[in-house]
Structures are given as C-alpha cells and as structure tokens.
Amino acid sequence: MKEIIKKFAIFFLFLAIIAFIFSFFGTDSEESNEISIATLIQEINSDEVAKIEVQGNVLDITLKNEEHQTSKKETGEPLSDLLKNYDVSAEKIAAMDINVGEEANSGMLWTTILPFLIPGLFIIALIWFMMRQVQGVNNRAMTFGQSGAKVADRQKQKFTFNDVAGAKEAKEDLFEIVEFLKHPQKFIAIGAKIPKGVLLLGAPGTGKTLLARAVSGEAKVPFFHISGSEFVEMFVGVGASRVGDLFKKAKKSAPCIIFIDEIDAVGRQRGAGLGGAHDGREQTLNQILVEMDGFDTNEGVIIIAATNIIVLAATNRPDVLDPALLRPGRFDRQVVIDLPDMKDRAAILGIHAKDKPLAKNVDLKVVAQRTPGFSGADLANLLNEAAIMTARDNKKIIEEETVLNAIERVLLGRERKSHILSEKEKKITAYHEAGHALVAHMLPNADPVHKVSIIARGRAAGYTISLPREDKKMQSYSDFIDSMAVLLGGYAAEKIFFGEVTTGASNDLKKITNLARQIVTQFGMDEKLGPRTFGQKEEMVFLGKEIHERRDYSEKTAEAIDQEISNYVGQALKTATKTISEEKDKMEKIVQMLIDKETIEKEAFEKLMS
C-alpha cells in the first residue's frame, strides 16, 4: 500500500511541474502587446525598434526601451518585402537587428493542445498503472506453483571430488553415479540399473552438499538445488505442483542431478501430520514418490536428497522418513558421511588455509589433534575466526596462538574479560577446575588434560579441556566410569575444601545423570539389570520432537533403574573424592598456578604433575 501511494505522489508531482510550466508560458504570452503592421512601420520610422524576431507569420518586437510587442504578417510574405512595400528605407532596416527563424506554433501548443493533453496523459497513466498491478498479480499467481530450484550451469561447475577432503568411502560410492552420467551405455549394455536416488546420511557440516555439487562437477551436468522447505506452502497442492514442475525441468535438462536439501521437511512419515491424510506435506511427498516412479533411470536424472536432521544435513535418524521413500526403486542407496578423523581434519584444514596467510609455526596436524569431533564446517569456521581475530589485532599473519585461541572460542565462546570474579569466587573456580584436571590426570581411562583456565568463556566461569589421544568410534564401560568421576571432580573439590558446593557444578550434575541413565537403559552395561534396553522413545514425527517415553518395564524395574543411576553417580563421587584427598599437594599446586596465571597449558600441567 505504501508503495502505491509513493507512485501516485511521484505522478502528481510530475503533473504539478507541467502545470507550472504551462502557467509560466501562459503568463509570458499575456505580457506581450500585439500591435498592427501600420503601428510597427511607424515605430520603425521613428527609430524606436531595436530588434525583430521572425517566427513564421509572428513578429516578436523588442523596442529600444526594452518593451516587448508582437505583430502578425501575411503567411509566406518575407519581412523585407513587407517593409519595402511600406517604403521603409534600407538605412532603417539595417539599423535593426532582424532574426528570421522557423515557423513555430508554440503558442497554440500551450494554449490549445496542452490543456487537453494533460488530462489525457493522466488517464492513460492511471490505466497503465492499474493494468501493471493486475498483471503482476496474475504473473505471481501463474508462477506460484513453479519450482524455485537453483540451477548451476554445467560450464561453471568446476567443483570436483578433489575439492572435498576426507569422506573416501562416500566418494567411492558416489563415483559410480558419476560414471553412469558420463558413460550410461556401459551400464545399460549389461542390464545394470543405476540407483534412482542417493540418500546422504551424516551430521551437520560433514560435507553432504559439497559432495552433491562434486558429483555434478565431475559429471559436468546441470545441478538443480532446492530445499525441502521450499515445497511447503500454506496452500494445499502448491508443494505437489512445484515437485511436478521441478521434475519437468529436470527431464528437459537430462542428464542432470536434482539435489533436495532438508528432505525431511516433506518426507516425514505419512499419517502423522496435523492435517491427517489431507496434509499438504503428504500430498507433496506423494508427488515425489509418483515422479520417482514415473521416470526411467535411462533418462539420466539422478536425485540426491539431504536433510538437516537425518539425511543430508543434520543427524543419523532415518526413522523420521517415510518408509516409502527408502524402498528399492526410489532412494536405493544410502551413503553415510562420518565426522572426519584426524587425518581428514588435517586435509580439510589444508584446503581452507590456502587463502589465509598462516605463520610458519602453525602446524595443521596439531590443530587437527585438538579438534576431535569437529565437522568440516566447524574447521572452516575455526580458521575464519582465527582470521577475524588476526585482522582485529591489525596483524597480517595468523599466528599459532591465534589459531589455538580460535579453537576455544568455537568450543566455549569468546573470553568474557568483563566478567570479573571476586577473590572468593576466583578461588572457588580455581579449586573446581583443578578438581576436574587432577582427576582426569590420575585416572587411566580419562582423556588427557590440554588446558585449564579460570578465565570466563561463554557461560562458563572457567573450563578444563581434555582431548582424547586418538579418535574413538566406540566407548567402553571403563571410559564411561572414569568420565563420570572427572565430571564430579569439581563438585568433590568444592565439597572437600569449602564444605559446600556452588551452582557451578549444575551442568556437571546434568551430564553425569544423563550418562548414568544411558549406561543403564541404552547401552546394556549395568550388571544388575543386564544387557537390555529400557523404554521406547515416542515422537511426533510431524514435529520431530520427543514427547513421551513409553515404558516397557514395571514400576519395580523403574525403581531399580533409579537406584542404579544413583549408584553410578555415588561411585563416581567416591572415586573423585578419594583421588583429590590423596593428591592434595598436587591439587594445591594447580590451584596456586591458576590463581597466579589464570591459565595452564598442557606442557606446564604435565610438568606440574611430574
């Protein structure tokens, strides 16, 4: 509405300017006195005329007293002949400044035509404006059901598997797709059918989208990229229409790749929506199923789907998707993309470091060692944060210290230097973090300590960083037991040295309780309750949210579960308390160094513990 008012205001301003010009010309014409030819001849003979402008049959006369007059002569009769006919001498004619121009009808234009032209222009502009608005609405209505897929041109697709570090097995699986797109007859000749769909599974940031683009770049085919959420509209049927339009475009561009990101937005299990069988999402999903069944793989169209939660962008939860999507003939192949190991992390860091001026002392292998659990996106963000911090400090080279600080910033948040602790709080925090560090150092199955600090980061008043010696795909019972003791190291230290605990241990208590429950109910590691799971998580698939746990055990078993959880927590507290009590001297050394320097690095910590 504001835009329409603005356009009308501009239009009326334009009309006002024209009206002003019209009034100006009208006033100017009124100020000129019209005289007869006889009067003009008389004024010439009296030497009163200074200048005559001839415009057709109109004479614009300027007297020596700067008065302006007008007169009219016969059309086609030259002014010189007219003056000679009235016996005006050549000397009189030569004394005047006479300019002859082309015939102009400006007077008639402004006085006659323009008053009719202005209303006409206004009406025409109004009609054009209204038609423009209606046409825009019609165009939007006509394109409402069209796919908004972004198409990457095959000539510009230079991204290949060489640009994707790690994910060796995933690239091998996807290379078969590339081979089919390049040489389809090789497969068809022996009766092989390439998968119609490839479902990429992996955590967020592991490179699923990059791999999809790499497939397109390797095969040099068009790449249709669309998010599953773009199929979701408030109007039922629009999503299905967009699916149909997408596949129609793909068939015209075959061979090509359709990349559906966030497919869980429309691919969740049917019958679980708020709208029941008439839910728009279900209609969209049905259309996807129909389209996938309706085209032949020989047409050269490959569908690669991803989701933020389970498939291509988020978590490994295929149970969220409708089983009809996963059956053979649709998404035939599932490719799992794991978090990168240390070797892959170093390679990924190398790719992202190409355009960044790293100092010679920056060892990417060391950075890779300190970033277990980091995805490719996390590593890219890490080096970007290091670059930002370097630029902020007006430096030209990214130093090793800056990169290591960036790791902590990504993990915990930036330093809160404004968060100043009182002497008492600083002392409590030092004992709390020292408790974590000491217990982690003394227990054999705990991760080594890399850094201890009482400088606030994020929401934490202090922190202790423990990193595994190597990447682990599995955790043992012993690992969990020692980890729980480390979690309660801070709690035990506060209890021993101050006689009471603070709220600083609340997050530790939450973590250890969840871990103990998983040991008992999910991992089957508890000796008393045995190798089985307890409870079934129920979700509202439409919302993707856990709403209830359905018990498959009795009240007596529930009491036993609670008791075992309490036993694990209690045993972890005993272990932490015993360790700290036996190593009070080392504890005091850690605390004193933290109070003095606020931060202890790995080398200094190990020297302190020796």
C-alpha positions in Angstrom: 0.0 0.0 0.0 2.8 2.4 0.8 4.5 1.6 -2.5 1.3 2.5 -4.4 0.9 5.8 -2.5 4.5 6.6 -3.3 4.0 6.0 -7.0 0.9 8.2 -7.1 2.7 11.0 -5.2 5.5 11.0 -7.8 3.0 11.1 -10.7 1.0 14.0 -9.2 4.3 15.9 -8.6 5.1 15.4 -12.3 1.7 16.9 -13.2 2.3 19.8 -11.0 5.6 20.6 -12.7 3.8 20.5 -16.1 1.1 22.8 -14.8 3.7 25.2 -13.6 5.4 25.3 -17.0 2.1 25.8 -18.6 1.2 28.7 -16.4 4.6 30.3 -17.0 4.2 30.2 -20.7 0.7 31.5 -20.4 1.7 34.4 -18.3 4.6 35.3 -20.7 2.3 35.5 -23.6 -0.1 37.7 -21.8 2.7 40.2 -21.0 3.4 40.8 -24.8 1.3 43.6 -26.5 0.1 42.8 -30.0 0.2 45.8 -32.5 -0.7 46.2 -36.1 1.7 46.3 -39.1 1.0 50.1 -39.5 2.0 50.8 -35.9 5.1 48.7 -36.4 6.1 50.7 -39.5 5.5 53.9 -37.6 7.8 52.8 -34.8 10.5 51.7 -37.3 10.4 55.1 -39.0 10.7 56.8 -35.5 13.8 54.7 -34.7 12.0 53.0 -31.7 12.6 49.4 -32.8 15.8 47.6 -31.7 15.2 44.0 -32.7 12.6 41.9 -34.6 12.4 38.1 -34.2 10.5 36.4 -37.1 8.8 33.1 -36.3 6.7 32.2 -39.3 4.0 34.9 -39.5 4.6 36.1 -36.0 6.9 39.0 -35.3 8.4 39.4 -31.8 9.4 43.0 -31.4 11.8 44.5 -28.9 11.8 48.3 -28.6 14.8 50.3 -27.5 13.1 50.9 -24.2 13.1 47.1 -23.8 9.4 46.9 -24.2 8.1 43.7 -25.9 5.5 43.7 -28.6 4.1 41.2 -31.1 2.6 41.6 -34.6 1.5 39.3 -37.4 2.2 39.5 -41.1 0.9 37.5 -44.1 1.9 33.9 -44.2 4.7 33.3 -46.8 5.5 37.0 -47.2 9.1 37.9 -46.3 9.6 40.7 -43.8 12.0 42.6 -46.2 9.3 42.7 -48.9 6.8 43.9 -46.4 9.0 46.7 -45.2 9.8 47.7 -48.8 6.1 47.8 -49.7 5.7 50.3 -46.8 8.6 52.4 -48.2 10.9 51.7 -45.2 14.4 52.9 -46.2 17.3 50.5 -46.4 19.1 52.5 -43.6 16.2 52.0 -41.2 16.2 48.2 -42.0 20.0 48.0 -41.5 19.7 49.8 -38.1 17.5 47.0 -36.7 18.6 43.5 -35.6 16.4 41.2 -37.6 16.5 37.4 -37.0 14.4 35.0 -39.1 13.6 31.6 -37.6 11.4 28.7 -38.4 7.7 28.8 -38.0 6.5 27.8 -34.5 3.2 27.1 -33.2 4.2 27.0 -29.5 1.5 29.5 -28.6 -1.1 27.3 -30.0 0.5 24.2 -28.4 0.5 25.6 -24.9 -2.8 27.4 -25.1 -4.8 24.9 -27.1 -3.3 21.4 -27.1 -1.8 21.2 -23.7 -5.0 21.7 -21.6 -6.4 18.6 -23.4 -3.1 16.7 -23.3 -2.6 16.8 -19.5 -5.9 15.1 -18.6 -5.4 12.6 -21.4 -1.9 11.7 -20.1 -3.3 11.3 -16.6 -6.0 8.9 -17.7 -3.5 6.9 -19.8 -1.0 6.7 -16.9 -3.7 5.6 -14.5 -5.0 2.9 -16.8 -1.4 1.7 -17.4 -0.7 1.6 -13.7 -3.8 -0.4 -12.9 -3.1 -2.9 -15.7 0.5 -3.3 -14.4 -0.7 -4.1 -10.9 -3.2 -6.7 -12.2 -0.6 -8.2 -14.5 1.8 -8.6 -11.6 -0.8 -10.4 -9.5 -1.6 -12.6 -12.4 2.1 -13.4 -13.0 2.7 -14.2 -9.4 -0.4 -16.4 -9.4 0.8 -18.2 -12.5 4.3 -18.8 -11.1 3.1 -19.7 -7.6 3.2 -23.4 -8.3 6.5 -23.4 -10.2 9.7 -24.7 -8.7 12.3 -22.3 -7.4 15.2 -24.7 -7.9 18.5 -23.0 -8.4 20.3 -24.4 -11.5 24.1 -24.4 -11.7 25.3 -24.3 -15.2 27.4 -27.3 -16.3 30.1 -25.0 -17.7 30.5 -23.2 -14.4 30.6 -26.4 -12.3 34.3 -26.7 -11.5 33.8 -28.2 -8.1 35.1 -31.8 -8.0 36.0 -34.6 -5.6 39.5 -33.2 -5.3 38.0 -30.2 -3.6 36.4 -32.4 -0.9 38.9 -33.6 1.7 38.2 -36.9 3.5 35.0 -38.9 3.0 36.9 -41.5 1.0 34.2 -44.3 1.1 31.4 -41.8 0.3 33.2 -40.5 -2.7 33.8 -44.1 -3.9 30.0 -44.8 -3.7 29.2 -41.6 -5.5 31.8 -42.1 -8.2 29.5 -44.8 -9.6 26.9 -42.2 -10.2 29.4 -40.1 -12.0 30.4 -43.0 -14.2 26.7 -43.6 -15.1 26.2 -40.0 -16.0 29.3 -40.0 -18.2 29.0 -43.4 -19.7 25.4 -44.7 -19.3 25.7 -47.2 -22.1 28.4 -49.2 -20.2 25.8 -50.0 -17.5 22.8 -50.4 -19.7 24.6 -52.9 -22.0 24.9 -55.4 -19.2 21.5 -54.8 -17.8 22.6 -52.8 -14.8 20.3 -50.2 -13.3 21.9 -47.3 -11.5 20.1 -46.2 -8.3 17.4 -43.6 -8.9 18.1 -41.9 -5.7 21.0 -41.5 -3.3 20.4 -40.6 0.3 23.3 -38.9 2.1 23.4 -39.5 5.9 25.6 -37.6 8.2 25.9 -35.0 10.9 25.6 -31.3 10.1 28.6 -29.8 8.4 30.2 -33.1 7.2 30.1 -32.0 3.6 27.0 -33.5 2.2 26.1 -30.6 0.0 29.7 -30.3 -1.2 29.7 -33.9 -2.2 26.5 -33.4 -4.2 28.0 -30.5 -6.0 31.2 -32.5 -6.6 29.1 -35.2 -8.3 27.7 -32.6 -10.6 31.1 -31.1 -11.3 32.7 -34.5 -12.0 30.0 -35.5 -14.4 29.7 -31.9 -15.9 25.9 -32.0 -15.8 23.3 -29.4 -14.7 22.7 -29.3 -11.0 19.2 -28.5 -9.6 19.4 -27.4 -6.0 16.3 -26.9 -3.9 15.4 -27.1 -0.2 12.6 -29.4 1.0 11.1 -26.4 2.9 10.5 -24.6 -0.4 7.9 -27.2 -1.2 5.9 -26.3 1.9 3.2 -23.7 1.5 0.1 -22.6 3.3 -2.0 -23.6 0.3 -2.5 -27.3 -0.2 -1.4 -28.6 -3.5 1.3 -25.9 -4.2 4.1 -28.2 -3.0 3.0 -31.0 -5.2 2.8 -28.6 -8.2 6.3 -27.5 -7.6 7.6 -31.0 -7.4 6.0 -31.7 -10.8 7.5 -28.6 -12.3 11.0 -29.5 -10.9 11.0 -32.9 -12.5 9.6 -31.5 -15.7 12.6 -29.1 -15.9 15.0 -31.9 -15.0 13.8 -34.1 -17.8 14.4 -31.3 -20.3 18.0 -30.9 -19.0 18.8 -34.6 -18.7 21.3 -35.9 -17.8 21.3 -33.8 -14.6 21.2 -34.0 -10.8 18.3 -33.0 -8.5 19.6 -32.1 -5.1 16.8 -31.8 -2.5 18.2 -30.4 0.8 16.2 -30.8 4.0 14.0 -33.5 2.5 12.7 -34.3 6.0 10.6 -31.1 5.7 8.3 -33.0 3.3 9.5 -36.6 3.6 8.3 -37.4 7.1 6.1 -40.4 7.8 2.6 -40.0 6.4 -0.4 -40.2 8.7 1.5 -38.2 11.4 0.7 -34.7 10.3 -1.6 -32.3 12.0 -3.8 -32.3 8.9 -4.1 -36.1 8.6 -4.4 -37.5 5.2 -5.2 -34.1 3.7 -2.0 -32.6 4.9 -0.1 -30.6 2.2 3.2 -32.2 3.1 1.7 -35.6 2.4 0.5 -34.5 -1.0 4.0 -33.2 -1.7 5.5 -36.5 -0.6 3.1 -38.5 -2.7 4.0 -36.4 -5.7 7.7 -37.0 -5.1 7.0 -40.8 -5.0 5.0 -40.6 -8.1 7.6 -38.7 -10.0 10.4 -41.0 -8.9 8.4 -44.0 -10.1 7.4 -42.2 -13.3 10.8 -41.6 -14.9 13.3 -44.0 -16.2 16.9 -44.1 -15.0 18.0 -44.1 -18.6 16.7 -40.6 -18.8 19.8 -39.6 -16.9 18.1 -37.9 -13.9 19.7 -38.7 -10.5 18.1 -37.5 -7.3 20.3 -36.8 -4.3 18.4 -35.9 -1.2 19.5 -34.4 2.1 18.1 -33.3 5.4 19.2 -31.2 8.3 18.0 -33.9 10.7 18.8 -37.3 9.3 19.7 -37.4 5.7 21.9 -34.7 4.3 22.4 -32.0 6.9 21.7 -33.0 10.5 21.5 -36.4 12.3 21.5 -40.1 11.5 17.8 -40.7 12.1 16.3 -42.4 9.0 13.3 -43.5 11.1 11.9 -40.0 10.6 11.5 -40.5 6.8 8.6 -42.3 5.3 9.4 -46.0 4.5 8.1 -45.5 1.0 11.0 -43.1 0.2 13.6 -45.7 1.3 12.3 -48.7 -0.6 14.3 -50.0 -3.6 13.4 -48.2 -6.7 13.4 -44.8 -5.0 16.2 -43.9 -2.7 18.1 -47.1 -3.5 21.4 -46.2 -1.9 22.3 -44.7 1.4 25.7 -43.1 1.7 27.0 -42.5 5.3 29.3 -39.5 5.8 31.0 -39.6 9.1 32.8 -36.9 11.0 36.3 -36.6 9.8 39.2 -38.3 11.6 42.4 -36.6 12.5 44.0 -37.3 9.1 40.9 -35.9 7.3 40.7 -32.9 9.6 44.3 -32.0 8.7 43.4 -32.3 5.0 40.3 -30.2 5.4 42.2 -27.5 7.3 44.8 -27.5 4.4 42.0 -26.7 1.9 40.6 -23.9 4.0 44.1 -22.5 4.8 45.0 -22.0 1.1 43.8 -18.4 1.0 44.9 -17.5 4.5 48.4 -16.3 5.5 49.4 -18.7 8.2 52.6 -18.3 10.2 55.3 -20.9 9.7 54.8 -22.1 13.3 51.2 -23.2 12.6 51.1 -26.9 12.4 47.8 -28.1 11.0 48.4 -31.6 12.3 48.5 -30.2 15.9 45.3 -28.2 15.2 43.7 -31.4 13.9 44.7 -33.2 17.1 43.0 -30.6 19.2 39.7 -30.7 17.2 38.2 -34.1 17.7 34.5 -34.2 16.8 34.8 -31.1 14.6 33.0 -31.3 11.2 34.2 -29.8 8.0 32.1 -26.7 8.6 33.5 -26.4 12.1 37.0 -26.4 10.8 36.2 -23.8 8.2 34.7 -21.7 10.9 37.7 -22.2 13.1 40.2 -20.8 10.6 37.7 -18.0 9.7 37.6 -17.0 13.4 41.4 -17.0 13.5 41.5 -14.7 10.5 39.0 -12.4 12.1 40.9 -12.2 15.3 44.1 -11.5 13.4 42.5 -8.7 11.4 41.0 -7.3 14.6 44.5 -7.0 16.1 45.8 -5.3 13.0 48.1 -8.2 12.1 49.0 -9.6 8.7 49.9 -13.1 9.6 47.8 -15.7 11.5 49.9 -17.0 14.4 49.7 -20.4 16.1 48.4 -18.8 19.4 45.6 -17.2 17.5 44.5 -20.5 15.9 44.5 -22.3 19.3 42.5 -19.5 20.8 40.0 -19.8 18.0 39.5 -23.5 18.9 38.5 -22.5 22.4 36.3 -19.7 21.0 34.5 -22.2 18.8 34.1 -24.7 21.6 33.2 -22.4 24.5 32.6 -18.9 23.2 34.8 -15.8 23.4 36.6 -14.7 26.5 34.4 -12.6 28.8 37.1 -10.2 30.2 34.4 -8.0 31.7 33.2 -11.0 33.8 35.4 -10.2 36.8 35.2 -12.6 39.7 35.6 -11.7 43.3 38.6 -13.1 45.2 36.4 -15.7 46.8 34.7 -16.7 43.5 38.1 -16.9 41.8 39.4 -19.2 44.5 36.3 -21.5 44.3 36.6 -21.6 40.5 40.3 -22.5 40.7 39.6 -25.4 43.1 36.7 -26.5 40.9 38.7 -26.6 37.7 41.7 -28.1 39.4 39.5 -30.9 40.7 38.4 -31.8 37.1 42.0 -31.6 35.9 43.6 -33.7 38.7 41.0 -36.5 38.5 41.4 -36.6 34.7 45.2 -36.8 35.0 45.1 -39.6 37.6 42.5 -41.9 36.1 43.9 -44.2 33.4 40.8 -44.2 31.1 40.2 -40.4 31.2 41.2 -38.1 28.3 44.5 -36.2 28.9 44.3 -32.6 30.0 45.2 -30.0 27.4 44.3 -26.8 29.1 42.9 -25.5 32.4 41.7 -21.9 32.8 39.7 -19.8 35.2 39.0 -17.1 32.5 35.3 -17.0 31.8 34.3 -18.1 28.3 30.7 -18.2 27.1 28.6 -19.2 30.1 31.4 -20.9 32.0 33.3 -19.2 34.7 36.2 -21.5 34.0 37.0 -24.6 31.9 39.1 -27.7 31.6 39.8 -29.0 28.1 40.5 -32.8 27.9 41.1 -34.3 24.5 41.4 -38.0 23.5 44.7 -39.4 22.5 43.1 -40.7 19.3 39.8 -40.6 17.5 37.3 -43.0 19.1 34.3 -44.6 17.3 33.3 -46.6 20.4 33.3 -46.0 24.1 33.9 -48.7 26.7 32.4 -49.2 30.2 35.7 -48.2 31.8 35.8 -45.0 29.7 32.3 -44.1 31.0 33.2 -44.8 34.6 36.3 -42.6 34.6 34.5 -39.9 32.6 31.8 -39.7 35.3 34.5 -39.4 38.0 36.0 -36.5 36.1 32.7 -34.8 35.8 32.3 -34.8 39.6 35.9 -33.7 40.2 34.9 -30.1 40.6 31.9 -31.0 42.8 34.2 -33.1 45.1 36.9 -30.4 45.3 34.3 -27.7 46.4 33.0 -30.2 49.0 36.4 -31.1 50.4 38.0 -27.6 50.5 34.9 -25.4 51.3 32.5 -27.8 52.9 29.7 -26.9 50.5 29.1 -26.7 46.8 28.1 -23.9 44.5 25.9 -23.6 41.4 29.0 -24.0 39.3 28.6 -27.8 39.3 25.0 -27.8 38.0 26.0 -28.6 34.4 28.3 -31.3 35.6 25.5 -33.0 37.5 23.2 -32.8 34.5 25.8 -34.5 32.3 26.6 -37.3 34.7 23.0 -38.1 35.3 22.3 -38.4 31.6 25.4 -40.5 31.1 24.5 -42.9 34.0 21.0 -43.3 32.6 22.4 -44.2 29.2 24.6 -46.8 30.7 21.6 -48.4 32.4 18.8 -48.0 29.9 20.5 -47.8 26.4 24.0 -49.4 26.5 23.2 -52.6 28.5 26.3 -52.2 30.6 24.8 -52.5 34.0 25.5 -55.9 35.6 22.3 -55.9 37.8 19.8 -55.1 35.1 21.6 -56.9 32.4 22.0 -56.5 28.6 18.8 -54.9 27.5 17.3 -51.5 26.9 14.5 -49.9 28.8 11.9 -47.5 27.5 10.9 -46.6 23.9 11.1 -43.0 22.9 7.9 -41.8 21.2 8.0 -38.9 18.8 5.5 -36.7 17.0 7.1 -37.3 13.6 5.5 -34.2 12.1 7.2 -32.0 14.7 10.3 -34.1 15.0 10.2 -33.8 18.8 10.2 -36.4 21.5 7.1 -36.1 23.5 6.9 -39.2 25.6 8.8 -42.3 26.7 6.7 -45.4 26.6 7.6 -47.7 29.4 8.2 -51.4 28.6 9.1 -52.2 32.2 7.4 -52.4 35.6 7.4 -50.0 38.5 9.8 -52.3 40.3 12.2 -52.1 37.4 11.9 -48.4 37.3 12.9 -48.2 41.0 15.9 -50.5 40.2 16.9 -48.1 37.3 16.8 -45.1 39.6 18.8 -47.0 42.2 21.5 -48.0 39.7 21.7 -44.4 38.4 22.2 -43.2 41.9 24.8 -46.0 42.5 26.9 -44.9 39.4 26.8 -41.2 40.5 27.7 -42.1 44.1 30.6 -44.3 43.0 31.9 -41.6 40.7 31.8 -39.1 43.6 33.7 -41.6 45.8 36.4 -42.0 43.2 36.8 -38.3 42.7 36.8 -37.6 46.4 39.4 -40.3 47.0 41.7 -39.1 44.2 41.6 -35.5 45.3 42.1 -36.4 49.0 45.2 -38.5 48.2 46.7 -35.9 45.9 46.1 -32.6 47.9 49.7 -31.5 47.3 49.3 -31.6 43.5 45.9 -30.0 43.9 47.3 -27.0 45.7 50.0 -26.6 43.0 47.4 -26.5 40.3 45.2 -24.0 42.3 48.2 -21.7 43.0 49.3 -21.6 39.4 45.7 -20.9 38.3 45.4 -18.0 40.7 48.7 -16.6 39.6 48.5 -17.1 35.8 44.8 -17.9 35.3 45.7 -20.4 32.5 47.7 -23.6 32.4 48.7 -25.2 29.1 49.3 -28.9 28.6 53.1 -28.8 28.8 53.1 -26.8 32.0 50.4 -29.0 33.6 52.2 -32.2 32.9 55.4 -30.7 34.3 53.5 -29.7 37.4 52.1 -33.2 37.8 55.5 -34.9 37.4 
